[in-house]
Amino acid sequence: MGLELILGGLSAIVGVIGGIAQASATASAANAQREANNIAGAQQETAATNSRRERIREQRIRRAQIIAASENTGTSSSSGQIGAIGALSTNLAGLVGNSLGESRANAGVNRQNQRAADYTASANMIGAWTNTLQQGIGGFQSIFDQPD
């Protein structure tokens, strides 16, 4: 009876230590996933900002070219020049609006992926603790089982 008690106690201790280690690893994995999502989100936002800056720069160059061409041909402030500049502005606004929408969509996807990872981590921790309790109970139960 003494050896069974010692083995049952050791089994329960090992189960608890294993459960704690698994819960800790799950929490660490969730934190690492969160950090990875933050980095990916920051990279996407930087790329989107750079893209918007490039589009704005291109629009300014085109606008300056249109104005210079209009002045060179003597059609400065004509309806053609004003219409061309207006079209450039409209196109730029549409491109920037789309870029901002994509950035917000990417941020939303990252948030939802993080929520899913957090739920998975919680489920894994619950599973780890459930297994630990079952192993501990099983270890102690074997102590009290009497062979027939």
N, C-alpha and C positions, 0 to 999 in steps of 0.2 A: 504494500500500500504506500510506502514511503517514496519509492521510485516513481510511481504513477503521479503522486502529488507534485514531486519536483518537476517531472516532465510536463505535466499540465500547466504548472506555474510558468515554466520556461516558454512553453508554447504561447501562453497568453502574453507574456512580456515581448516575445519576438513579434507577435501579431500587432501589438500596440506600437512598437518601434517601427515596424514596416508601414503601418497605417499613417503614422506621423510623417515618415519619410516620403511616402507617396503623396500625402496632402501638401507637404512643403514643395515637392517637385512640381505638382500641379499648379500651385500658386506662382511659383517661379516661371513656369511656362506661360501662364496668363500674363504676367508682367512683361516678359520678353515679347510676347505677341503684341501687347499694347504699345511698347516702345517701337517695334517694327512698323506698326500701323501709323504711329505718330511721324516717324521718319519718312515713310512712303507718302503720307499726306503733305508733309512739308516739301518734299521733292516735287510733287505734282503742282502744288501752289507756286513754287518757284518757277517751274517750267511754264505755267500758265501766265504768270506775271511777265516773264521774259517774252513770251509770245505776244502779249498785249503791247508791250513796249515796242517790239519790232514792227507791229502793225501800225502803231501810232507814228513811228519814225517814217515808215514807208508812205503813209498818208501825207505827212508834212512835205516829204520830198516831191510827191506827185502834185500836191497843191502848189508848191513853189514853181514847179515846171510849167503848170498850167498858167499861173500868173505871169511868169516870164515870157511864155509864148504869146500870151494875149497882149502884153505890153510891146513885144517886138513886132507884132503884126498890126498894132494899132487898134485892137479890139478889146482893150482893157474895160472892165465893168460891163461887158456885153452879156446878153442873156446866155450865150454859149459858155462863157467863162463862169458865170454865176451858177449855171446848171451843172457844169462839170465839177465845180467845187462842192456844190450841194450833194451831188451823187457820191463823191468821195466821202463826205462826212456821214452820209446815210449808211454807206457800206461799212465804214469803220465802226459806227455805232452798233450795227448788226453783228459784226465780228466780235467786238468786245463783249456785247451782251451774251453771245453764244459761249464765249470763253468763260465768262463769269458763271453761266449756268452749268457748264461742264465741271468747273471747279467745285461748285456747291454739290453737284451730283456725286462727284468723287469723294467729297468729304462725307456725304451721307452714306455712301457704300462703305467707306472705312469705319464709320461709327457702327453700322449694322454688323459688319464683320467682327468688330471688337466685342459687341454684345454677344454674338454667337460664341466667340471664343471664351468669354466670361462665363456664359451658361454651361459650356462644355467643361470648363475648369471646375465649376461648382458641382456639376454632376459627377465628375471624376473624384472630387474630394468626398462627396457623399458616398460614392461607391467604395472608396478606400476605407472610410470609417465604418461602413456597414460590414465590409469583409473583415476588418479588424475585430469588430464586436462578435461576429459569427465565429471567427477563429478562437477568440478568447473564451467564448461560451462553450465552444466545442472542446477546447482544451480542458476547461474545468469540468465539463460534463463527463469526460473520459475518466476523470479521477474517481467519480462517484459511481460509474458503471460497475456493476458487480457481475462477474462471469457466472453464468448459470450452472 
